[in-house]
């Protein structure tokens, strides 16, 4: 009898642990903002969008958040929200710098739709063990259309150029916002984001050494961001309200010193071959 009772207690204890042996998902951050995307968007997502974004981690790895039964979704606090709820947020396979990323881009017809998408968003992430973590986003309450960045260029064609661009109208049209700038570097073949600079007060960024390969294509993605200064600073709920983006295709070339070394090596190789070639 004691053995049966002991076995039952063991089973209760084992079953009380999370299925799969790992904890519930953990939010890295969540975003709800208005984005103005360019006509040459490399993903074909042009025009005005409501972007809902979640980055999360799980001790079970990426598969625990993307496998069978896992899901990420959002629900708006706005009673006139024009899309079906909950909004299913699919995996963003091109961005993995801050955990597993999920992104939904919902089309807006223009500023007339802003009143329908303002408010907060309740995000939930469920892993393959049916464990769910939820939180509420910042308040999206200062929507506007940020102009697309212009004049994208690099200072040179090396692997460490300065990437710069221009904001056609750097003053936000809504009180409580400030304009900052950011840049992603994306692989020109896979489109994966390989580096993010972080926000700056000026639209100019020095590419660090050791990141780009000569002859390989890349995209520099310029961002103009509206940040809500009326909300508390939070790493989980960034204060991004509005954003505009544009792309620049870029392929670095070998620097002169590298070309010189390559030329010297080829000359030395040719000399060795000539010496070894039998003379007649």
N, C-alpha and C positions, 0 to 999 in steps of 0.2 A: 504494500500500500504506500509506504514511504517513497519507494522508487517511482511509483506512478505520479505521486504529488511532485516530487523533485523534477521529473521529466517535464511535467506540465509547466512548472515555473520557468524552466529553462526555455521552453518554447515561447512563453509569453515575453520573456526578456529579449529573445532573438527577434521576434516579430515586432517588437517595439522600436527596433532600429530601422533607419530608412532603408527601403528596398534598394539593393545595389551597393550598400555600404558607404554612401557618400551623402554630404549635406545638401540642403536646398540651394538653388541658384542664388548668386549674389550680384546685385546691380553694380556696374561700374559707373554708368551714367545713363540718363535718358534726355531726349530732346524733343521739343515740339516747336516748330518755327515755320515761317513763310520763306520760300526760296524762289528767286527769279533765275531761271536756268537759260543758258544761251542757245541760239539756233544751231550751233555746231557741237552741242553736248555729245560727248563720246558714247553715252549710253542711250542716246535718242530720247532723253527725258527733257523736252524743251518747254519753255513757258513757265507760268506761275504754278507753284506746288505748295501743298501743305506737307511738310516732311515730319514723320514720326520715327524716332530712332531710339534704339535701346542697345547698350553694350552690357554684356553680362558674362560672368564666369561660373564654372561649376567644377567641383573637385573631381567629377567624373570625366572631365575633358569636354572637348567640342562635341563629341558624339552624344553626350548626355543632354545637350541643348538642341540638337538637330535630328536626332534619331526618331524612331517610331513613338508616337505619343507625345513628343515634345511640341510646344507651341508658344508663341509670343504674340500678344495682342494688346489692344488699347481701347478704352472707352472714354468718350468725351463727356464733359460736364455740361456742354451746350445743348439745350433742348431743340435747337434748330439745326443740329449737325446734319449735313446733307448726304452722308455716306452710311452704308449698313454697319451696324455695330453688333459685337465688338469688331474692330478693324484687325484683321489678321496681318501681322507684320512679318514678311518673309526674311530669310537669311540674306545678309549682304556679304556675298562671298569675296568681294573686292577689298574689304576693309577689315583688318584683324589686328590693328595696332593696340587696341584697348580691350581685348577680350573678344568674345563672339558677338558680331554686330548684326542687328536686324533693322531693316529700313523699309518704310512704306512711303511712297511718293503719290499723294492724292491730288489730282488736277483741280485747279481753281480757274474760273472764267475771268477773274479780275478782282479788283478791290471790292466789288459789290458782294463777294462771297466772304469777306473778312469777318463780318458780324456772325456768320454761321459756324466759324471754326475757332473763335476765341474761347478762352477758358482754360481749365486744367484737364489733364489726361491721366486716367488711371492705367498704368502699365502693369502687366502681369507676365511672368516668365515661368513656364512649366517644363520640367525636365522629363526624361524618359521613365523616371520612377514615380511620376505623378506628384512630385513635390513642386509647390507653387510659391513664388515670391512676388509681392506686389508693392508698388509705391505710386505716389502722385507727383506729376511733373510740376515745373514752375507754371506761373499763370501767363499764358499767351494773351496779352491784353494791349499790345502796342504795335499792331501789324501795319506795315507799309511796303511799298515796292521799292527795293534798293536797285539803283541802276547797275547794269552789267559793267564790270571793269573793262577798261580800254587800254590801248598802248602797251600790251604785254610784250616784254623783250628781255633779253639777257645781255650782260655787259660784254660777253665774249662767248666763244664756242668751246671753252675748256670744260673740264669735269667739275670745276669749282666756280661757276659764274655767279654774279649777283642777278637775281631775278626780280624785276620791278614791273609795276603797272600803275595805272591812273584810275582814280575814283572820279567819275564825272560830276558828282555832287556829294562831297564828303560830309555835309551837314544833315543829320537825320531830320525828317519832317515831323517827328513826334517828340514831345517833351519827355525827358527821362531816359532817352537813348543816347549812347555814344557810338561812334563809328570806329571799329578796329579792323585789322586786316590779318589774313592767314593764307598759308599756301600748303598744298599737298604736292608731293612728287609721286607720280604713278608710272608704273612700268608701261612702256609703249606697246608691248605685246599682250600681256595678260590683263592690263588695266588695274592691277592690284596697287593699292596705296602702299608705298614703301617708306615714306617719311612724311611727318607733319611738323611744321615749324612751331606752331603756337602763335597766339595773337600778338600783333604789334601795332603801335600807333602810326607807323608809316608803312606804305606798301612796297617794301624793299627787303629782300632776303638773300643772304649769302649761303650758297649751297656748301655744306661741309665736305671736307675731303674724304675719300674712301667710299663714297656713296654711289657715284655714277661710273659707268664703264664706257670708255671711248668706243664709238661706233654703235652703241645700243640706243634704241629710241626710248624717249620718255615723254610724259605729259607734265607740264607745270600747271597746276590748277590754282587760279587766283580767286580769293574770297574777299568780299566786302561784307562785314558783319555788323549788325545792330545789336548792341548789348544793353540790357535793361539795368540801369544803375539804381533803380528803386527797390530791387529785390536783393536779399542777402546773398553773399558769395557762397557758392556750393559746388563741390566737385561732382556730386551726384546729379544735381539739377542745374546744369549750366544756364546762364541767363540770356542765351541766344534767342532773339525775337525774329529777326529777319536776316536774309543773306542773299547775295548775288554772286554768281561764279562765271568764270570764263577759262578757256584752255589755251595753252601754247604748246605746240609740238616742238621737241628739242632733241637733237642727237649730238652729243659732245664729240669732238674730234681729238686725236692725240695731241698733246701739247708739244711745242717745238723741241724741247729737250728729249721727249720720248721718241719723236721722229728722228732726231739726230742719232740717238742710241740705236734705233732700229736700222738706220742707214749704215752706221758703223758696223753693226753686226753682220749685215748682208754683204758689205764690202769685204770683211774679214773671211766670211764663208766662201765668197767667190775666189779670194786669194788662195785659200787652202785647196779648193777644187782645182784651180789652175796649176798649182805646184805639183799636185798628185797626178795630173793628166800626163800620160806619156808623150814625150816630144819626138818628132820625126825629123 
